[in-house]
Amino acid sequence: MPKITYIDASGAERTVEGKTGMTVMETAIKHTIPGIDADCGGACACATCHVYVDAAFLDKVGKPSAMEQSMLDFAENVKGNSRLSCQIKIRDDLEGLRVTTPESQH
Amino acid sequence: MSQTPGRIVIIGAGQAGAQAAYSLRQGGYRGAVTLLGDEPQPPYQRPPLSKGYLKGELETERLFLKPLSYYPEHEIELLTGRAAAEIDPAARTVSLQGGLRLAWDQLIIATGARPRRLAVPGASLPGILELRTLADVDRLRASLFPGARLVIVGAGYIGLEAAAVASQLGVKVSVLEAMPQVLSRVAGPEIAAFYADVHRAAGVEIHTGARLEAFEGEGQVAGARLEGGEVIPADIVLLGVGVLPNMELAEAAGLACGNGVRVDSQMRTSHPDVYAIGDVAWRPLVHYGREGRLESVHNAIEGGKLASASILGQTPPAPEAPWFWSDQFDLKLQTAGLWTGADMRIVRGEPATRRFSVFYLKDSKVIAVDAVNAPPDYLVGKKLVAAQAAVAPGDLADTSLSMKDIGARALTP
């Protein structure tokens, strides 16, 4: 049960227990974390679950797929550590993962 | 907020009704909110029902829009397994089947739609299923074993998504479509031809122009008989021939209805304190200068947000171009806009590469895009649709120009 910390745009932190195999987006929804809309429910179709991955975890999380990258290319306020949280599956080695949600998903 | 706490009843706990409840709370509404659903589950996502969930990749709980604890924590009274029986707009009440009567200050009708049935002989035989609810899919999934014969009536998104899943599970699938092409209501001929080819290559039999005459079988469906006498044998039949809006309660209450419950741009019905949202709403389609019903997650979410904003007197979100997606095999189709009325179609990219798009234009303006495995085409296309932007057809077809450049060129004033 790796712990995941969500940080909102104002800096407020919420740490919850994730479940291996679920996504970072689903975990946020399950714990009613604000700042992640996930309109399409995780189909990589809407780009409203955008997060910034903490630098220390970037390598572990890995690179986005081509589909995800091209969705990200057109999202707002994209940075080098931007990912769609519906595409990050939780694994044991992501214990302590920290992601920041953007000010707005639209 | 200035308003005194009141009471809002939402009939229908699908994605639209649920969104209205979430948005009301998010927007600071302090009154009572009752969310009434006739299915046993809490609000859940329907799109995966014909995709990952049908395939067995997701447990039920992963479909839930919010965890169960969300509702009490946010003081949303969730009544599941309860259907509304009557709306009394003068007394401002809703009666439930079984007797309970709820008072409201504002009412939101989010009753959705139900699968259309077919009026052919044998239509009530056991083994003829539909795909709308979790219960429907659980029934269908139990029949999808390797070697089973599934006949799907209707080659819309539901029919083709189910066909893709079933064929991947080793089921022998035949799709019957009355129109000369698949996806005829929702996409142009290039997309239709592409998907028909993909399905046929995967072993799905597709019969277009098929006139269904009757279902055959004794005590259980055994086949579908076409005009001319051909019988397609079936162990199970899935109907995917569209939906009808559940507007009877609204009609009986005297609310103005067309092909759905008529609403204005704030989703308000002909009664000033009654709203209708989601599949049941006959709403202005602001990008198209006409009205219509949309059956999509986008429409459900937007309707919920608009009704909530109107009730709270808050600024409504800007209307989005309608958007939709469909997953079939390894292909993700992303759609923005509505293609009806297009006078020109531009294909961008090569369908054989399984990555291409079709832009639909009317009077040189982009009114819709269908993008297969091509998110940039979809995302820029969606902006072009929302802006009703004029684009040179040659630019759209020119893959040496990036979608970013095409978008920048068309959207810069």
Boltz contact constraints between the chains, C-beta under 6 A:
constraints:
  - contact:
      token1: [A, 30]
      token2: [B, 67]
      max_distance: 6.0
  - contact:
      token1: [A, 32]
      token2: [B, 70]
      max_distance: 6.0
  - contact:
      token1: [A, 39]
      token2: [B, 301]
      max_distance: 6.0
  - contact:
      token1: [A, 41]
      token2: [B, 45]
      max_distance: 6.0
  - contact:
      token1: [A, 43]
      token2: [B, 325]
      max_distance: 6.0
  - contact:
      token1: [A, 45]
      token2: [B, 325]
      max_distance: 6.0
  - contact:
      token1: [A, 45]
      token2: [B, 334]
      max_distance: 6.0
  - contact:
      token1: [A, 70]
      token2: [B, 375]
      max_distance: 6.0
  - contact:
      token1: [A, 70]
      token2: [B, 376]
      max_distance: 6.0
  - contact:
      token1: [A, 71]
      token2: [B, 375]
      max_distance: 6.0
  - contact:
      token1: [A, 74]
      token2: [B, 379]
      max_distance: 6.0
